[in-house]
Amino acid sequence: MGRKSKGDRALLGCRTSVRVAEAVRRDADRLNLSVSAYIATALAERLGMPEEAPERPQGEELPLTG
């Protein structure tokens, strides 16, 4: 049996500085997330659509600062 569908999704791509990319990878690793899930969650929360963020284990939230 395969995993549950994540629903309709679209690919977004961007280029950022190496320092930002490294920081994203470190923080995603710290939170045990893929880079894709980390970025998707950050964007959804920033845009006021947290319900569109990828599912996370209950009780875990992505801490955003800034």
N, CA, C and O atoms as CSV, one atom per row, in Angstrom:
chain,resi,resn,atom,element,x,y,z
A,1,MET,N,N,0.849,-1.188,0.000
A,1,MET,CA,C,0.000,0.000,0.000
A,1,MET,C,C,0.890,1.246,0.000
A,1,MET,O,O,1.799,1.356,0.822
A,2,GLY,N,N,0.637,2.169,-0.903
A,2,GLY,CA,C,1.422,3.391,-1.003
A,2,GLY,C,C,1.028,4.410,0.050
A,2,GLY,O,O,0.079,4.217,0.810
A,3,ARG,N,N,1.786,5.506,0.074
A,3,ARG,CA,C,1.461,6.535,1.069
A,3,ARG,C,C,0.296,7.397,0.613
A,3,ARG,O,O,-0.032,7.444,-0.573
A,4,LYS,N,N,-0.319,8.072,1.562
A,4,LYS,CA,C,-1.477,8.931,1.318
A,4,LYS,C,C,-1.105,10.077,0.372
A,4,LYS,O,O,-0.019,10.649,0.468
A,5,SER,N,N,-2.014,10.398,-0.533
A,5,SER,CA,C,-1.797,11.498,-1.468
A,5,SER,C,C,-1.654,12.820,-0.724
A,5,SER,O,O,-2.342,13.069,0.265
A,6,LYS,N,N,-0.761,13.652,-1.209
A,6,LYS,CA,C,-0.586,14.984,-0.626
A,6,LYS,C,C,-1.480,16.011,-1.306
A,6,LYS,O,O,-1.409,17.197,-0.987
A,7,GLY,N,N,-2.321,15.573,-2.239
A,7,GLY,CA,C,-3.236,16.478,-2.922
A,7,GLY,C,C,-2.562,17.211,-4.070
A,7,GLY,O,O,-1.405,16.951,-4.402
A,8,ASP,N,N,-3.303,18.126,-4.664
A,8,ASP,CA,C,-2.768,18.910,-5.779
A,8,ASP,C,C,-1.632,19.798,-5.282
A,8,ASP,O,O,-1.759,20.486,-4.269
A,9,ARG,N,N,-0.533,19.768,-6.005
A,9,ARG,CA,C,0.614,20.585,-5.646
A,9,ARG,C,C,1.231,21.155,-6.914
A,9,ARG,O,O,1.016,20.634,-8.009
A,10,ALA,N,N,1.997,22.224,-6.760
A,10,ALA,CA,C,2.696,22.853,-7.877
A,10,ALA,C,C,4.154,23.052,-7.489
A,10,ALA,O,O,4.465,23.305,-6.326
A,11,LEU,N,N,5.034,22.938,-8.455
A,11,LEU,CA,C,6.458,23.133,-8.222
A,11,LEU,C,C,6.806,24.608,-8.354
A,11,LEU,O,O,6.471,25.243,-9.354
A,12,LEU,N,N,7.476,25.151,-7.348
A,12,LEU,CA,C,8.030,26.501,-7.396
A,12,LEU,C,C,9.541,26.365,-7.291
A,12,LEU,O,O,10.040,25.506,-6.564
A,13,GLY,N,N,10.253,27.185,-7.994
A,13,GLY,CA,C,11.709,27.154,-7.912
A,13,GLY,C,C,12.258,28.548,-7.696
A,13,GLY,O,O,11.693,29.534,-8.168
A,14,CYS,N,N,13.351,28.618,-6.986
A,14,CYS,CA,C,13.999,29.923,-6.792
A,14,CYS,C,C,15.482,29.706,-6.545
A,14,CYS,O,O,15.918,28.608,-6.198
A,15,ARG,N,N,16.226,30.742,-6.726
A,15,ARG,CA,C,17.649,30.716,-6.412
A,15,ARG,C,C,17.868,31.714,-5.282
A,15,ARG,O,O,17.297,32.805,-5.271
A,16,THR,N,N,18.694,31.320,-4.349
A,16,THR,CA,C,18.993,32.172,-3.210
A,16,THR,C,C,20.487,32.109,-2.944
A,16,THR,O,O,21.201,31.318,-3.561
A,17,SER,N,N,20.952,32.927,-2.043
A,17,SER,CA,C,22.377,32.905,-1.736
A,17,SER,C,C,22.744,31.573,-1.089
A,17,SER,O,O,21.895,30.897,-0.508
A,18,VAL,N,N,24.000,31.211,-1.196
A,18,VAL,CA,C,24.482,29.976,-0.592
A,18,VAL,C,C,24.265,30.015,0.912
A,18,VAL,O,O,23.888,29.003,1.504
A,19,ARG,N,N,24.493,31.156,1.540
A,19,ARG,CA,C,24.305,31.269,2.998
A,19,ARG,C,C,22.859,30.990,3.394
A,19,ARG,O,O,22.611,30.282,4.370
A,20,VAL,N,N,21.905,31.536,2.650
A,20,VAL,CA,C,20.488,31.292,2.956
A,20,VAL,C,C,20.170,29.817,2.736
A,20,VAL,O,O,19.505,29.205,3.572
A,21,ALA,N,N,20.624,29.240,1.645
A,21,ALA,CA,C,20.361,27.825,1.352
A,21,ALA,C,C,20.925,26.930,2.454
A,21,ALA,O,O,20.262,25.986,2.883
A,22,GLU,N,N,22.127,27.216,2.910
A,22,GLU,CA,C,22.729,26.420,3.980
A,22,GLU,C,C,21.938,26.551,5.275
A,22,GLU,O,O,21.748,25.567,5.989
A,23,ALA,N,N,21.475,27.767,5.583
A,23,ALA,CA,C,20.688,27.988,6.801
A,23,ALA,C,C,19.360,27.237,6.723
A,23,ALA,O,O,18.917,26.657,7.714
A,24,VAL,N,N,18.728,27.246,5.559
A,24,VAL,CA,C,17.470,26.520,5.373
A,24,VAL,C,C,17.703,25.024,5.573
A,24,VAL,O,O,16.934,24.364,6.272
A,25,ARG,N,N,18.751,24.492,4.965
A,25,ARG,CA,C,19.042,23.060,5.111
A,25,ARG,C,C,19.303,22.679,6.567
A,25,ARG,O,O,18.808,21.661,7.049
A,26,ARG,N,N,20.087,23.508,7.263
A,26,ARG,CA,C,20.374,23.228,8.681
A,26,ARG,C,C,19.102,23.224,9.512
A,26,ARG,O,O,18.886,22.324,10.323
A,27,ASP,N,N,18.254,24.239,9.308
A,27,ASP,CA,C,17.038,24.345,10.112
A,27,ASP,C,C,16.056,23.234,9.761
A,27,ASP,O,O,15.393,22.690,10.645
A,28,ALA,N,N,15.958,22.895,8.487
A,28,ALA,CA,C,15.085,21.785,8.080
A,28,ALA,C,C,15.568,20.487,8.721
A,28,ALA,O,O,14.758,19.705,9.219
A,29,ASP,N,N,16.871,20.254,8.715
A,29,ASP,CA,C,17.427,19.060,9.359
A,29,ASP,C,C,17.113,19.058,10.854
A,29,ASP,O,O,16.724,18.032,11.413
A,30,ARG,N,N,17.285,20.204,11.490
A,30,ARG,CA,C,17.020,20.318,12.923
A,30,ARG,C,C,15.572,19.963,13.244
A,30,ARG,O,O,15.288,19.363,14.281
A,31,LEU,N,N,14.661,20.337,12.350
A,31,LEU,CA,C,13.231,20.084,12.548
A,31,LEU,C,C,12.784,18.751,11.957
A,31,LEU,O,O,11.602,18.409,11.988
A,32,ASN,N,N,13.759,17.997,11.412
A,32,ASN,CA,C,13.464,16.701,10.791
A,32,ASN,C,C,12.450,16.839,9.650
A,32,ASN,O,O,11.517,16.045,9.526
A,33,LEU,N,N,12.659,17.864,8.823
A,33,LEU,CA,C,11.812,18.120,7.657
A,33,LEU,C,C,12.653,18.062,6.394
A,33,LEU,O,O,13.862,18.290,6.431
A,34,SER,N,N,12.011,17.757,5.287
A,34,SER,CA,C,12.685,17.933,4.005
A,34,SER,C,C,12.766,19.440,3.747
A,34,SER,O,O,11.997,20.217,4.313
A,35,VAL,N,N,13.682,19.835,2.910
A,35,VAL,CA,C,13.775,21.254,2.547
A,35,VAL,C,C,12.469,21.706,1.904
A,35,VAL,O,O,11.996,22.813,2.162
A,36,SER,N,N,11.887,20.849,1.068
A,36,SER,CA,C,10.632,21.191,0.407
A,36,SER,C,C,9.517,21.439,1.423
A,36,SER,O,O,8.790,22.426,1.314
A,37,ALA,N,N,9.376,20.547,2.412
A,37,ALA,CA,C,8.335,20.716,3.436
A,37,ALA,C,C,8.598,21.963,4.276
A,37,ALA,O,O,7.664,22.675,4.645
A,38,TYR,N,N,9.863,22.225,4.577
A,38,TYR,CA,C,10.238,23.411,5.352
A,38,TYR,C,C,9.823,24.690,4.622
A,38,TYR,O,O,9.197,25.575,5.205
A,39,ILE,N,N,10.179,24.772,3.343
A,39,ILE,CA,C,9.864,25.970,2.560
A,39,ILE,C,C,8.356,26.094,2.351
A,39,ILE,O,O,7.805,27.188,2.474
A,40,ALA,N,N,7.679,24.980,2.034
A,40,ALA,CA,C,6.224,25.023,1.829
A,40,ALA,C,C,5.510,25.505,3.092
A,40,ALA,O,O,4.557,26.280,3.010
A,41,THR,N,N,5.972,25.044,4.266
A,41,THR,CA,C,5.372,25.466,5.531
A,41,THR,C,C,5.634,26.945,5.788
A,41,THR,O,O,4.726,27.680,6.176
A,42,ALA,N,N,6.856,27.378,5.576
A,42,ALA,CA,C,7.197,28.786,5.789
A,42,ALA,C,C,6.365,29.697,4.884
A,42,ALA,O,O,5.871,30.731,5.331
A,43,LEU,N,N,6.211,29.316,3.618
A,43,LEU,CA,C,5.421,30.127,2.688
A,43,LEU,C,C,3.948,30.153,3.078
A,43,LEU,O,O,3.323,31.214,3.083
A,44,ALA,N,N,3.395,28.995,3.402
A,44,ALA,CA,C,1.982,28.934,3.781
A,44,ALA,C,C,1.712,29.797,5.013
A,44,ALA,O,O,0.725,30.531,5.061
A,45,GLU,N,N,2.596,29.703,6.007
A,45,GLU,CA,C,2.407,30.501,7.220
A,45,GLU,C,C,2.595,31.992,6.937
A,45,GLU,O,O,1.835,32.816,7.447
A,46,ARG,N,N,3.577,32.340,6.149
A,46,ARG,CA,C,3.839,33.750,5.810
A,46,ARG,C,C,2.660,34.361,5.066
A,46,ARG,O,O,2.354,35.540,5.246
A,47,LEU,N,N,1.996,33.564,4.230
A,47,LEU,CA,C,0.872,34.042,3.432
A,47,LEU,C,C,-0.463,33.947,4.160
A,47,LEU,O,O,-1.512,34.235,3.585
A,48,GLY,N,N,-0.419,33.543,5.427
A,48,GLY,CA,C,-1.643,33.458,6.216
A,48,GLY,C,C,-2.523,32.276,5.851
A,48,GLY,O,O,-3.737,32.306,6.052
A,49,MET,N,N,-1.894,31.222,5.308
A,49,MET,CA,C,-2.639,30.025,4.923
A,49,MET,C,C,-2.028,28.785,5.573
A,49,MET,O,O,-1.644,27.850,4.870
A,50,PRO,N,N,-1.930,28.761,6.901
A,50,PRO,CA,C,-1.261,27.625,7.547
A,50,PRO,C,C,-1.929,26.287,7.268
A,50,PRO,O,O,-1.289,25.241,7.371
A,51,GLU,N,N,-3.207,26.311,6.916
A,51,GLU,CA,C,-3.910,25.056,6.600
A,51,GLU,C,C,-3.383,24.419,5.316
A,51,GLU,O,O,-3.637,23.241,5.064
A,52,GLU,N,N,-2.662,25.175,4.512
A,52,GLU,CA,C,-2.096,24.656,3.263
A,52,GLU,C,C,-0.693,24.084,3.453
A,52,GLU,O,O,-0.111,23.546,2.511
A,53,ALA,N,N,-0.151,24.195,4.656
A,53,ALA,CA,C,1.184,23.653,4.933
A,53,ALA,C,C,1.135,22.133,4.928
A,53,ALA,O,O,0.097,21.543,5.226
A,54,PRO,N,N,2.254,21.495,4.588
A,54,PRO,CA,C,2.285,20.033,4.663
A,54,PRO,C,C,1.956,19.563,6.076
A,54,PRO,O,O,2.247,20.254,7.052
A,55,GLU,N,N,1.351,18.388,6.176
A,55,GLU,CA,C,1.022,17.847,7.492
A,55,GLU,C,C,2.301,17.580,8.273
A,55,GLU,O,O,3.305,17.120,7.728
A,56,ARG,N,N,2.234,17.884,9.567
A,56,ARG,CA,C,3.364,17.641,10.470
A,56,ARG,C,C,2.852,16.795,11.625
A,56,ARG,O,O,1.657,16.804,11.923
A,57,PRO,N,N,3.739,16.073,12.267
A,57,PRO,CA,C,3.296,15.334,13.448
A,57,PRO,C,C,2.626,16.285,14.439
A,57,PRO,O,O,3.068,17.421,14.609
A,58,GLN,N,N,1.575,15.824,15.083
A,58,GLN,CA,C,0.792,16.666,15.986
A,58,GLN,C,C,1.677,17.267,17.069
A,58,GLN,O,O,2.537,16.594,17.637
A,59,GLY,N,N,1.447,18.555,17.342
A,59,GLY,CA,C,2.180,19.247,18.391
A,59,GLY,C,C,3.450,19.916,17.919
A,59,GLY,O,O,4.086,20.633,18.692
A,60,GLU,N,N,3.845,19.703,16.659
A,60,GLU,CA,C,5.052,20.335,16.145
A,60,GLU,C,C,4.671,21.492,15.250
A,60,GLU,O,O,3.817,21.359,14.374
A,61,GLU,N,N,5.309,22.627,15.474
A,61,GLU,CA,C,5.104,23.803,14.628
A,61,GLU,C,C,6.466,24.284,14.145
A,61,GLU,O,O,7.479,24.085,14.815
A,62,LEU,N,N,6.480,24.907,12.999
A,62,LEU,CA,C,7.709,25.483,12.469
A,62,LEU,C,C,7.932,26.837,13.098
A,62,LEU,O,O,7.156,27.760,12.847
A,63,PRO,N,N,8.964,26.990,13.908
A,63,PRO,CA,C,9.193,28.285,14.521
A,63,PRO,C,C,9.772,29.280,13.518
A,63,PRO,O,O,10.875,29.078,13.010
A,64,LEU,N,N,9.046,30.335,13.237
A,64,LEU,CA,C,9.515,31.370,12.331
A,64,LEU,C,C,9.907,32.589,13.149
A,64,LEU,O,O,9.184,32.988,14.062
A,65,THR,N,N,11.026,33.168,12.832
A,65,THR,CA,C,11.478,34.369,13.516
A,65,THR,C,C,11.704,35.448,12.488
A,65,THR,O,O,11.873,35.176,11.299
A,66,GLY,N,N,11.703,36.664,12.959
A,66,GLY,CA,C,12.028,37.722,12.015
A,66,GLY,C,C,11.116,38.875,12.065
A,66,GLY,O,O,11.292,39.833,11.312
